[in-house]
Amino acid sequence: MKIGLLQINPVVGDITGNAARIERAHAQAVARGAELCLTPELALTGYPPRDLLFYDGFCRAAFAEAQALARRIHEQFPEGPALVLGCPEPNATGQGKALFNAALWCEAGVIRSRVRKSLLPTYDVFDEARYFEPGDVSGGAGVVEYRGLKFGLTICEDLWNDKDYWPHRLYPVDPVEAACAAGADVLLNLSASPFSLRKQALRRDMLSAIAKKRGLPLVYCNQVGGNDELVFDGRSAVYGPDGAVLARAAGFAEDVLVAGVSAQGSAAQSIAAQNNATDDEPSASAEPSSSSEPSGSAEIWRALVLGTRDYLRKCGFTKALLGLSGGIDSAVVAAVAVEALGAQNVLGVLMPSPWSSRGSIDDSLALAKNLGMPTRTIPIEPLMRSFEAALAESFAALTPGQGPGTTEENIQSRIRGNLLMALSNKTGALLLTTGNKSELAVGYCTIYGDMSGGFALLSDLRKTQVYALARHINALRGGASPQAIPQAIPQAIPQAIIDKAPSAELRPGQTDQDSLPPYDVLDAILALHVEKNQTAAEITGAGFDAATVERVCRLVKLAEFKRRQAAPGIKIAWRSFGSGWRMPLAAAPLP
């Protein structure tokens, strides 16, 4: 049987628009001979719909659209394939949460069967138990018979609980095991599995292990696209009963994949939809070798470009602007924005002060020229003098004898933030902030200053990762990669920006290391503390200087109030600041 995987990029909340996307993808799959089609998890509402699910009218509209979609595709293709559709289903049992996270089996114009997600994740960015009642997998509830085959249906997390793969399981039941016990011939999974660095390798290994263990073909359909902080990388795939990848859809792009399976799991056909998407991973009938794996920076680049493009598009923006400082962070943000939106839609704003070096100004202009983006220059010295004059009497009275310091440095940052926000308001362009995870972690950023803006696309990249990404961007030359900046030249980011010591340039001769440990040390500590949940004592025990570790961990705690007010960013790490980070503000330090 040929199965069509409809890897769509939904807009959260756009029920009718998402239905149209599904309908178009379904028609493409039918044209390629599909006999059964499936969508990603909650494809009709987009994932994650979050508190939209508390609106009864929204959920009723989604289910009504699912019924209407079932009728429309049957009218269009009377003999055509059934559609397995991800949609919230009202809970009519009279107890429990108001909804199920369901896979609706649409056949012959009606919803023939409903399979409900059993395992509801409540960790990191997931909070599904807030909205959904878990489904019951007993008695073959997750198996649907169709055209002579029994299909075991699961939804995303339902696959992530195999007792032989995970040394510590989160749930007492395994829906895959239940489906196999009920006689499933083929395993289907509707998924919305977000991207994080190195997750694809884990995901592929786990899916392969499950298919091999069960001796059954496994068909996995994942969502693609950016929704708020989450990027979904797609890469829907079909695995054979020996664990081999029989077919794989594109990464970071919409795709329709049609692949043939049988009860014995042999590959009958593997046909990917023809589009402009490409993937680093081969979609042939063999696992990619380690040498073919995309690098960390290559994965990050694709996630940032897709996440930025979709965030602006889905929020209704067509243009962006940012401050160009001559530093590495603003250079990388500019390169991502140009790739995501087009150079003509990104404005770089230079705001030199008396402390800005000539090199930083020249480097910013060279960067803009290389990327083909327009710039404006607004010197801030007159505004600095105005603030000094306005505050001189009060400062002298309240803090006699104190000279300029951090307060005056923050005023510079806030002047720039006000100017950028004014341009954003006037032009309708979204302001992109340029801070990275290292700075956000320890509070090396100014609230209402350089933190001003609507999207912080580097907020989950440590400083050392930003440098690595800059080098990757410069390696994307003249179409050498399908993800290359179209107008890139051998040094899209001037080498001087990469080579110079990082500095906020808020006072003469300033560098970041006046206030922070070297970034390789700082980032190593942050990786352990923020991303691996280690305490200061544990990190010190790993060989780091105790005083440095204590200071860094203290700064992370003190900066929590700033992160609460930060713009949203793109999740890259397994553990990120954002909706999955839930630290108290008024609390004692960790031991």
N, C-alpha and C positions, 0 to 999 in steps of 0.2 A: 504494500500500500504506500502511495506517495503522500507524504505529510508536508503541509505548508506551515512554516514558522513565520508569523507576521511580526517582525521586529520593528515596531513603530516608535515614534518620538511623540508621546502625548503631551498635551497641555493640561496641567492639573485644573480640574473644574470645568473644562470645556467639553461637556458631554456630547453635544451634537457634532462639534469639530472632531473629537476623537472617534465617534462613530463613523464619520466620513472617512477618516484615515484608515480605520479597520476595513471598511467596505472597499476602498481602493486596493488595499493590500490583498484582501480576499480575492478580488477579481484578478489581480496579477497571479496569485497562486493557482487559481482555477485555470488560467491560460497556460500555465506550465504543467497542468495535469494533476494538481493536488486533489486527493480524495478525502482529506481531513485537514482542517486548519486550526491552529491555536494561536492565541494572543498572549502577551505578557500578563502578569498579575495586575488586577484592577485597571486594565487597559482603558475601560470606558470612562473612568474618572481621572485617570493618571495617578501615578504613585510618587510620593505619598500624599493623599488628600487631607490628612491630618484632621483638624477640627471642622472642616467642611462636613465631615461625617456626622456631626451633631445636629445638622440641619435636616429635619425629616423631609422637607420638600425637595432638597437636593438629592437625597437617597431615593425617594420615590421616583423622581425624574430620571435618575440613572437606570433604575430597574425597568421603568416603562420604555426607555430608549433601547434597552437590551431586547425587550420583547419585540419592539418595532424593527430592530435590526435583524432579528431572526426571520421576521416575515419578509423583509426586503430582499435579503440574500436568497431566500427560497424562491421568491418571485423572479429574481434575476437569473437564478440557476436552479430550476426545478429539480434537476437530477444531480445537482452539484454537491459539494462536500459539506459535511457538518462543520460547525464552528464551535470551538471551545473558547468561551469568552470570559475574561476576568472582569468581575463586577461585584460591588457590594449587594448583598441580598438581605432584605428585611427578615428579621427573626420573628416568625409567627408562632413560636412555641409557647409564648406567654411567660417565659422566664429567661433570665440572663441578659446579656447586652443586646442592644436593639438590632444588631447587624451580624451577618456572617461575611467573611471574606471568601467569596465563592468563585468556582469555575462553573459556568453555565453551559451545558451541552445543548447547542441550538441545532435542531434537525427538523426538516420538513415544515419549517415555518413556525415552530414552537420551541419552548425550552423543555427539552425532553427529560433532562436529569440535572441535578445540582450536587456538586461535590464541594464541601466546605473545608477551608484550611483548618488544620488541627493544631499545629504548633505556632503559637503567636509570640514572636520575639518582643522582648521588653528591654533589651540592652542597647547601649550606644544610641544611635539615632532612631531606633525603632521603639514604638510604644503601642503596639497593636492591641494589647489587652485592654487598653483604654477605650477601644471602640467596638471590638469584635468578640463574639462568643466563639469558643473553639468548636470545630466540627468533630463528629464522632466517626472514627475510622473502623469500628467493629462491624462484623457481619458483611464485609464486602462493600461497605458504603462508598468507597472510593474507586470502584471498578465499574466501567460502562462497556457493554458489548456493542460492537458496531462492525458490520460487514465481515463477520466471521472471526473477528479478533476481540480480545478482552483488553481494554486500556485501563491501566492503573493511573488515576489522576492525583497529582499532588500540586501544592502551591508553595513555591519558594522555600521557606524555612522547613517545610515538611521533609525536604531532602537532607537537611543538615543535622541529622541525629543518628547516624549509623553507629552502632555500638562497636564495630570493629575498626572504624576509621577514627572516631573521637575517643581519646582516653577518658575524658570526663564529659558525659552527656548532660544537656540541660533539661531534657524531658524524659518521662518514663516510657513513652510509647514511640513507635517508629511507623509512620504511615506507609512507608515503602514496604516494610516487612508485612504489614497488614494487606496491602494490595497484592503482594506476591502470594500470600497465603490464600487469597481469594481467587487465585488463578490468572493473574494478569499476564498477558503475552508481551505487552509493550508498556513502558513507563513514560508518562507525559508529565512535564512540569512547567507550570506557568510562573514566571519569575519576575521580580523587580529587585535585582541584586546590584546595589550601587558599587561603583568603582572605589577602590583604594589601592595604593601601591602594593604590588606583588599579590593582590587578591586573585587575579586571573589564573596564575599558576596553581594556587591552592584550589580554586574552584574547579579547574580542569582536572586536577589530580583526584579530587573527591568524586566528581561525577564519573570519571573513568573507573575508579575503584568500585563504586556502587553498581555500575553496569556489569562489570566483570564478576563481582560477587554474586549478583542475582542471575547472571547468564541471560540477560534480556537487553534488547535495545532500549536506550534512554533518549528521549527527545526533550530538549531543554530550550524554552523560548524566553529570552530576557528582554526587558525594556531597554531603550537607548535614549540618550538626551539628558540635558541638564534641567533639574527642577530645584530651584533655590540652591542650597548648599551641596546637594547631591548630584553627581554625574553618574549616569548609567551607561556602561560601555558596550551593551549589546552582546555580541559574540555568541548568539544562540547557536546551538550545536546538536548534532545527532551522534550518539555513541553506540558502537556495536556491542554485542554480548561479550566480546573479549576486551572491552574497554577502549578500543581504538576509536579515534575521531573519524567518523564517516563523512561528515560535512560540517562546515562552520560558516556562519554569517559574518558580515563585516563587523569590525570594531569601531565604535564611536560614530556610527552612521546608520540611518534607516536601511533596512534590507528586507527582502522576502526570500526565504530559503525553502526550496522544495527538495526533499530527500526521500528515497524509498526505503522502507523497512518491511520485514516479514516476521512471522511468528518465530522463525529461527534466527532473525536478526541480521540476515545477509543484506548487504547494500544493493538495492536494485537500481537506484539512481541518485545522483547528487547534483542538483542544479541550483546555483545561486542566481538571484535576480541580477540583471545587468544594470549597473548604475555607476556613478563616479566614485563610489566608496572603495577603499582598499584597506587591507589589514596587514599588520606585520606578521601575523601568524598564518601559516599555510592552511588552506581548507581542503587539502588532499586527504587521502585515506590513511595517513600516518601522523603520529604525534610529532610536533615540531621539535627539532633538536635544540639543545641549550644555546647553540650559536645563533639560532634564528629568533630567539626571544627578543622582544623589544627592550631597549634599555630603560632604566628608571626615568631618565630625563625625557626620552621619547614618549613614554606613557604619560608623564606629567604634562608635557606640551600638548598632547592631544586632548587630555582631560580639561586643561585650562581653556583651550580655544573653544571647545564645544560648550563648556560650562558658561563661559563669558558670552558667547554668541546667543545661547538659549536664554540666559538670564535677561539680557537686554531685550531680545525679541519677544519673550513671553510677558515681560513687564511693559511692553509698548514703546521701548526706546529704539531709535535708529542710530544715534550718535553718542559718543563718549568724549570726555576730556580728562586730562590729568596734569599734574604739575611735573615738569621735567627739571630735575635737580642736577643732572650730570652724574648721578649715582647709579649703582647696579639695579636697584629695585625699580625705579621709575623706567629704566631702559627696558627691563624685561616686561613690565606691565605694558609699555607702549608696543613692544613687538607682538605680544599676545593680542592686544586690542586691534592692532592693524590686521592681523591674520583673521581675527574673528569678525570684524566689521567692515574692513576695507580702509585703506589709508585716508581716503577723503572724508571719512566719518569719524576720525579721531583727531582731536586738537591737543597739542602739547603747549603748556603755558610755562614760560620761564619767569621766575620772580626773584631776580637777583637782589641781594642785600650788599652792604659794604663788605661783608665777610665772604661773599661768594668768590671763588677763584675764577680767574679768566679761563682756566682750563675747563672748569665745570660748565661754564657758559658755552664755550666752543664745542665741548663734547656733546652737550644737549642738542646744539644745532646740527652737528654732524650726524647724530643719531636720527634726528627728524628727517634730514636729507636722505639718509640711507633707506629709511622706511617709507619715504614719500609722503609724510604727514605734514600738515600745516602747523605753524606755531604762532604764538603771540608772546610778547615780552612786556612785563609790567614791573618796573623797579619798585621795591618796597621801602627804600630809605626814607622818602617823605612821610610815609605812614608811620614808620618807626619813630621819627622825630616828633610827630604829632602825639603819639602815645606817651613818649618820654615827657613832653611838656604837660600833657593832661594829668599825668600821675606824679610829677615831680614833687609837688607840695605834700600830697598824701603820703608818698613813700618816705619823704624826709621826716614827717611827723610821726609816722607809725614805726619806722625802722631806721632810726637815726644812725648814721655812720656806715650803713650797709651800701656797698657798691653794686654795680650790675651783676646779675647771676642767672640762676635758672629761670626766675620769673621773666626777665627780659628776653631770654632765649625762647621761652614759651610764647611770649607775645609775638615774636617773629613768625612762629609756626601758625599762630591763630590769625595773624594778618593774612598769611597765604591761604589758610583755610577759608576765610571770609571772601577773599577775592575769587577763589575757585568756585565756591558755592554761588556767588553772585553770577558768574559766567554760566554756571549750570542752570540756575533759575531763568536767566535771560534767554538762553539758547535752547533750553529743553534737552540738553545733552546730560547724560548721567556722569557724575563725577566718580572716577575710579580712584580709590585710595591705593597707596603703594607700599604699605608696611608689610613686613614678613612675620612669620611665626616666632622667630627668635625675639624680635622687638616686642611683639604683642605679649609674649610670655612673661617678659621681665619688666614690662611697662616702659620700654625705651621708645615712647611715642607720646604725643601731646593730644589729650582729649580736647575736642573742639578745634584742633589744629590740623596736623597731618592725618588725624583719624577721621576728619570730615569726609563725607562722601556716601555713596549708595552701594558700592560693591568693592570688596577687598579681596581681589582674586589671588593674591600671594599669601593670604593669612594662614595657610596651612603648609607653607614651605619655610623650612629653616634657612638661615642665611647661606650656609654652605650649599644647600640645594639650589638656591637662587643662582649662585655662581656657576654651578654645574649646568643649570638650564641655559644660562647665557652662552656658555660654550657650545651647547647643543644647537641653539638657535643660529650661531655663527657657522655651524657645520651644515646647515640647511642652505645650500648654495644653488641658485639658478635652476631649481627644479630637480636637484639630485634626489629629493624625497618628495613623495606625493603630498606631504604636509608642509612643504617648504613655503616660506613667505614668497609670494609670486615675484616681488621685485627685489628679493634679497640679493645683496652683493657679498663678496667674500667676508666682509666684516660688517654685518648688519648692526651689531653693537660695537662701537669703536673699542679697540683693544685698551685704550687709555682708561675707559670706564671700568673694565675688568681688572686692570692692573693697579689702579689707585687704591690707597687705604680708604675704607669707608668712613664717611664723615657727614654729620648733619650740617656742618658749616654755619653754626649759629654763633660762633666766636672765633677769633683768630687762631689758626693752628689746631683746631679741634679735630679729634678722631674718635670713632666709637669706642676704641679701646682705652680712652681716658676714663670711661665709666663702666665698661664691661670687660669680662675676660676675653681672650682671643676667641673668635667665633668657632673654631674647631673644638675648643674645650667647652664653651658654652653650649653648643649644639649637642655635643655628646651627653652632657648632663641633662639637657632638656629632653633628649630622646628617651633617657631612662626614667626621668621624673614624670614627664607629661604623657608620653606615649606608652611606657611600660609600667607605669604606676608604682615606681620605686620611691621609697622614702629617702631622706638625706642620709640616714645611717646606712641603708643598703647601698647607696651610690658611693659613699665614702669607703665602704667595705670592698668595693670593686677597684679601689686604687686611686680615686680622685682626691685632690686636696680638700681636707675637711672644711676649712674656712671658705673656700670658693664655693663648695657645694651648699653650705649653710646659707651663704649670701644669695646664691641663685634661687634656691627654694623659697627663701623669704621674699625675694622680689616677685616670684610667680604668685605667691599668695596675695601680696599687696596690690598687684595689678588686676586682681579679679574685677574690681569695680569698673575699670576701663574696658575690659572685655565684654562686660554686660552691655556697654553702650557702643560697641564696635559694629561696623557694617558687616553684613553677611559675606562669607567667602565661599571657596570651593573645597570640599573635603578631599584630601589627598592621602593622609595618613590613616592608619587603622584607628587611631585615637586622636581626635581633633577638638579644637575649641569650636563651640557652636552648640547645636541642639543636643549633642551627645555628651557635652561637658556640663555637669551639674554640681558645681562647687558652691558651698555656702560663703557668704560675704563676712558675716559676723561670726567668726569661729577661731579657735585656737590653732596654732600651727600644727602640722603633722609631726609626730615624734621623730 
